[in-house]
Amino acid sequence: MKYYELDKYEKEILKDYDKRKIVPNPNLKVEIKRLKIYAKATLDKTKNINIRISERDLWKVKALALEKGLPYQTLISSIVHQHAQ
Protein backbone atom coordinates (compact mmCIF):
# COMPACT_ATOMS: atom_id res chain seq x y z
CA MET A 1 0.00 0.00 0.00
CA LYS A 2 1.27 3.44 -0.89
CA TYR A 3 1.61 6.05 1.80
CA TYR A 4 0.41 9.53 0.98
CA GLU A 5 1.23 12.61 3.01
CA LEU A 6 -1.91 14.56 3.85
CA ASP A 7 -1.86 18.34 3.66
CA LYS A 8 -3.19 20.53 6.48
CA TYR A 9 -6.71 20.76 5.05
CA GLU A 10 -6.96 16.99 4.51
CA LYS A 11 -5.76 16.36 8.06
CA GLU A 12 -8.51 18.66 9.39
CA ILE A 13 -11.11 16.74 7.40
CA LEU A 14 -9.83 13.41 8.74
CA LYS A 15 -9.80 14.76 12.28
CA ASP A 16 -13.39 16.03 11.96
CA TYR A 17 -14.49 12.71 10.46
CA ASP A 18 -12.93 10.80 13.37
CA LYS A 19 -14.79 13.08 15.82
CA ARG A 20 -18.03 12.37 13.91
CA LYS A 21 -18.39 16.02 12.90
CA ILE A 22 -18.59 14.80 9.30
CA VAL A 23 -21.08 12.04 8.58
CA PRO A 24 -21.84 10.17 5.34
CA ASN A 25 -24.64 11.58 3.22
CA PRO A 26 -27.83 9.63 4.03
CA ASN A 27 -29.08 10.25 0.47
CA LEU A 28 -25.89 9.07 -1.19
CA LYS A 29 -27.63 7.21 -4.04
CA VAL A 30 -29.77 10.25 -4.88
CA GLU A 31 -26.73 12.51 -4.73
CA ILE A 32 -24.70 10.23 -7.02
CA LYS A 33 -27.58 10.14 -9.51
CA ARG A 34 -27.84 13.95 -9.42
CA LEU A 35 -24.11 14.37 -9.99
CA LYS A 36 -24.18 11.91 -12.90
CA ILE A 37 -26.90 14.00 -14.55
CA TYR A 38 -24.76 17.12 -14.12
CA ALA A 39 -21.71 15.34 -15.54
CA LYS A 40 -23.66 14.10 -18.56
CA ALA A 41 -25.03 17.59 -19.22
CA THR A 42 -21.51 18.96 -19.07
CA LEU A 43 -20.13 16.34 -21.44
CA ASP A 44 -22.96 16.71 -23.95
CA LYS A 45 -22.22 20.36 -24.65
CA THR A 46 -21.48 21.21 -28.25
CA LYS A 47 -18.32 22.89 -29.45
CA ASN A 48 -17.71 25.03 -32.49
CA ILE A 49 -15.05 23.89 -34.93
CA ASN A 50 -13.60 25.24 -38.15
CA ILE A 51 -12.92 22.94 -41.08
CA ARG A 52 -11.69 23.51 -44.59
CA ILE A 53 -13.52 21.68 -47.36
CA SER A 54 -13.59 22.24 -51.05
CA GLU A 55 -16.12 24.71 -52.38
CA ARG A 56 -17.53 21.99 -54.62
CA ASP A 57 -18.18 19.69 -51.65
CA LEU A 58 -19.77 22.53 -49.70
CA TRP A 59 -22.18 23.28 -52.58
CA LYS A 60 -23.10 19.57 -52.74
CA VAL A 61 -23.74 19.46 -49.00
CA LYS A 62 -25.83 22.63 -49.18
CA ALA A 63 -27.88 21.16 -52.04
CA LEU A 64 -28.44 17.92 -50.13
CA ALA A 65 -29.44 19.85 -47.02
CA LEU A 66 -31.89 21.90 -49.08
CA GLU A 67 -33.46 18.68 -50.39
CA LYS A 68 -33.82 17.38 -46.84
CA GLY A 69 -35.11 20.70 -45.54
CA LEU A 70 -32.26 21.13 -43.07
CA PRO A 71 -29.67 23.80 -42.46
CA TYR A 72 -26.41 22.58 -43.98
CA GLN A 73 -24.60 22.90 -40.63
CA THR A 74 -27.14 20.54 -39.05
CA LEU A 75 -26.64 18.05 -41.87
CA ILE A 76 -22.86 18.16 -41.46
CA SER A 77 -23.21 17.75 -37.68
CA SER A 78 -25.49 14.71 -38.14
CA ILE A 79 -23.05 13.12 -40.59
CA VAL A 80 -20.18 13.59 -38.15
CA HIS A 81 -22.32 12.20 -35.32
CA GLN A 82 -23.28 9.10 -37.35
CA HIS A 83 -19.66 8.33 -38.15
CA ALA A 84 -18.48 9.01 -34.60
CA GLN A 85 -20.77 6.28 -33.22
Secondary structure, DSSP 8 states (H G I E B T S, - for coil): -------HHHHHHHHHHHTTSS---TTHHHHHHHHHHHHHHHHT----------HHHHHHHHHHHHHHTS-HHHHHHHHHHHHH-
